[in-house]
Amino acid sequence: MTRGLTIALLLGLLVVPCANAARDAAPVRADIEVRIDPETRELTGRGVWTVPPGESLAISLDDRFDVLRLEVDGRPLSAVTQRDGRRQWRLARSDAATRRVEIEWRGRLDPLEADLDHRQVLRHAVPVTAPRGTFLPGAAQWHPVFIGRPLQYTLSVDVPQSQRAIVAGDLASARNIDGRRLQTYRFEQPDPAIDLMAGPYHVMERKFPSAGGRTLTLRTLLHEEVADLGAGYLDATERYLRLYENWIGPYPYGSFSIVSSPTPTGFGMPTLTYLGIDVLRLPFIRDTSLGHEVLHNWWGNGVYPDYATGNWSEGLTTFMADHAYREQAGPAAARELRLAWLRDLAALDAGQDQPLREFTSRTHGSDQVVGYHKAAMLFVMLRDTIGSDAFDQGLRAFWSEHRGSIASWDDLRTSFERTSQRDLAGFFAQWLNRAGAPNLRLVSAQAVRDADQWRVDFTLGQDRPAYRLRVPVAVDAGPGQRVHWVDFDRERATFSLRSAQPPRSITLDPDARLLRRLAPGEAPPILRRAMLDPTTVTVLTGAEEAGAALALRVVEHPLQLRSPEAPLPAAPLLLVGLERDVNRYLARHGLPSRPAELDATPDRSTAWVWTATRTTGETVTIVSARDAAALAALGRPLPHYGRQSWLVFDGDTATARGTWPSRPQSVRLDR
């Protein structure tokens, strides 16, 4: 994900997006030197900032740091205010003269907490260090920030010789002096703040011929235990660069690096991605999330979203990365991903499904469902509407026009309108400005013999106010299905289709290509419902302390605890406890017992997780374990399985998992 945004599919670290004004304004030129000692956690810095003429500015620095010197054109600047844990100084307006600001500062960084889970990391944007690794997010204001102005910078980082440091930009020089390593980076693309990483890295490097005629430098900076993965990650990076240079245009920077983190991060900045050690070990990351991060150098770190009108970059990147890779694997794989996105949307409580224009960055799982998956479905529908050629031409035109600048959803719309020669204002307006999604229903259908052909009459319905939709329906007649598209913009309408062969059935949206609320049968219960729905009631039965700790790690809302002796709640239920106690609770309330699918390997199983739907419609999520230790072992893995309907665990390893079958809206046609 881009800075301020999290890695799609997996893990993330929150860094608050800077205001767009910081990219529009004339940049500040910074020449900075920083010394970091991971053992003592001391940071010292000094630098010169050259500020163009213009309005007065605030200089801000986190208050964990002491300012040793702050001078403007050789004169001390001493007026200080405190605001939200930051010190601020006011730099006076200058209409004619460039201002030279010199600052020296020193402070103590927080200790690295390597045992944080991914959700805690998401909310832990502070500068940390240890011999194992250093991460200084720009949003933590570990260096002086000129509010409202981006930086072009040269940064020299002084770390122990056993360490290597990296920031966004190109490595200009590196040398060892008296047991220390001094590395200098330059970054000419204006950026609001600097993210810095360091660690005991093993470096692998190779050159790559860019489509733009330049030679790019590709690197891995990896901890020793994953250093052997470097060559494979560089191979994959080359593959993604070829894909996106051909699809969009030349890569906008001079290098790309993959950097390992001792915490479960998944983070993307210009020219690099910062991924947790355990994430890098996952065998599918090279084929999924890495490409997502490479692509963010075009969308998000190459063209910047206009956060004031919504963040389009995560949805477009998800479409061109995650969805594109599934399309390469085949139509069935792509359909399954789209169906998973729609299941995620169905798991949201109505109040969590915000309009796309209101999405800026991910702080909760519901944000990912909207800003990543819902937005990606918009691009699926847009390509279906205007065609692949006009869509790809629109992407290239958008990149060519807006590279290095801020762009909005409206700018995207304009590019696609030009290449498709179509008015797309209504399309974008309804999908960006409305919360929720259509509740589309196949109300009825019948087959009628009409001379020497057959006619299928079917009725569609949707809730008020009606969306303007292009609805795919599949008629099964003869060998295979034929998909038809109908325009539907009312609450109810009847359509007719011709068929040369006797029709057997008609199915609504068979390939999950339409953004909509799945009907109950189409949306089997998944774990994400309990994770995201704030109305969920939690019942702990047996090993309550371990169960409560697990529930707190799994759900993203305050626990609503209910005694196991209380009546069955008329709300979604999360039941967590020991096997015997869980079984008693289920039997007492007439709830479904553990399904047979979960008992394939009973001797090795220590915990079982499954979902069910009550006859009254509420979702039940059950976590059942043999003992308290088995419950505790689920704390780290279980939050990552929100799309599953059931799982079986042996300790902290999922040995089996699955999603209950989806039943599409289909009508069998009687002739």
Steps between C-alpha positions, in 0.01 A plus 500: 500500500605855462616703795198540724342195343534134586598193312207346320415147604734484793653738749558869546645794679301821531666826408257790474489648149638850474281777361493538126614857536840359590533364147354802319721758672856586397732243662749562777856384428649305794858387562492286814748292700371247754689275741320203657627270774266200530662383825439824692201603287654847455435705189677822414432705190591821332407653171443798278160566346476749214145640497365684193331838545138491602259489789589437862555134589494280807803284576403195702698236691392223734552608860711194586780698333685803636595779261861605559502774238242655271606801295340678206751688287741491794251625760352281776133406472375440850120534508365151570149363534390151605237318296403132512837389635696709251700819534432765238683813393358767271715600203413854395369587155751601236378633168837554337779313677581131528538401864784284635396297805764314704387251763681263734301256712549200724277244667442148615303261280247250632611137535403263222213272604543197278209310658230740375239339279404651167200688642709659776765599246225664296442747783859537619650780290793594726876507432662181635843343501697198618797307363242278332352789302414869485187656355440875501168575325479850357160559659663459843690825425838362606652776286383863469198520267398817320123474513345554159825466305651183345868415516766439242785363702850372538523286814819356648443224756773399746442155657726227645699317234296185567188689387374633170248780465260585220251773412303576186734615228823403326815402689759765414791373713594254776818472704629360828675727752626394846255214541207698365320489166406825328245481217367795302172495310348755263132530417386768257130410492328734749374299796340620826732316740776239519458137609827341614580133555820333620607155609772232484422443134656273241490682167447350155503727195448475127440733205183506291454662154190719522260546211586871520862434399642539851674237714323445832662368817308223675594399855399280787599601855408195706566361845729198510220246549331604173804612300478188283168629363665799334555356151140381474367839605720678247380265224139576592570875510637488145185319389274766650701787358466354150126452549426851620742685274322338204156563648543859630834656412865505614576452871528850651803452727859377476484210745276260688586321825340228711578552869422258783345608829514320837137601558199384294494798267392529141589847386572674172692819436644644180782272379459233767275269700541409867371150578506294819739206516213255548314662210798457267510129588144442381529318167228702325631850579726517194202416280252740663589773748844581357347597167243713683784693663697538177188639330457762773802677353263600219173534696537670837873579490515610135161663463375610842137469606304814578404390851250784530282332236588138572786257451474312170852353508432198720205384293680547168809323632291211634332466161825514300694278739296255708221465245731501198704211640182298553396574143837368383423180693166464323137614505406275793773643723399858417134423564585350840687817600212725395258277688724526808487880473121488484490265799715748692257778410206288616676451835500876569237654720303760303654787698855391408453518123601858427498671158819448306567874494537491877773234500849639557704227670459174682477499878252210539400192303182673385713768333674232297169354385388842375820669384665195346238242403197717429718742305659215303152382402434849362791449259375152408165653403661797325710273277191291423317822407756671274705201380859392570662712227342828612569409864872436442533813286335697780752366753796601284352843433433553870860407586646719227299804606521472879837338574661670800187696589174465693199354320141438602226255413372769261837508323478124455147534362614765252778275366263208448238727339751622245618156397154341498314802355230441760341710773588318823378763747198297608702179532759655731248707696289207616793274591701774674234702678260236626565282803413134473429307183195383304284224642430333168249216471399256230131514585360249251562337163323277252567341162247548220493323163485770231459357149821312420693663788483529875456818700614550859300762688653605831443774755769685696445704814710735712447725799414869478663728391591297196852471363574519129643156431629282218395160626649174368269198490589153370255277319584130501377364168668230301876461542622749760366834619459824312536826693272792409524857630187707572470864607298533819429836665164452672380324813340224295505408130434201276729398214486247220783300344494274197640148493527262208533204738260404781617699808557311824579780750588867537759630746561853624855635473662156467859630498462751787577800279252742658553689825196406707380366831490122475172338593513277814550181299774659292692619805590206724608610848872578541713596800523861387143561617594447866825689450338815359137518614481716816164346593663160556448355849788294644443207735794336678448149629793323663856643523351850512832680538653337192171540312475871578861559390428320173175690438678831552757407234239381252231770507544865403232642728444514878388164637135471596534220756203286599488225763463145365203467735316791335237444229620463144555855367298627204823618333807354329676270748867424561533193724851429632596226741601144575361217292279343768357834613440617145317177417275540805415860406415404142280211611321709763404765244429270207791632292680288237775276635846475347470411128644176370743687273699601808562144626721365222812487724364475858820360654710801399239770550522734797241762400205539266346820364179516298208720409129432464179691437209473742148449371433859606782623273772591751855375445665278762880471517639224720858457625539169682830374646620199695663710771604852593840462331329411173284813527806715567678353195230645272574860596754567224363302202122528534464875417639427151223257404203734481388369160465143620182330619681229694850394610674220684817571698788296634650749743548821305492331158183481294490143368171540313273788403218584266204715410145368500363467145332803345160451341451746211164657426373259238158391375439162341284547195204267459398457141 
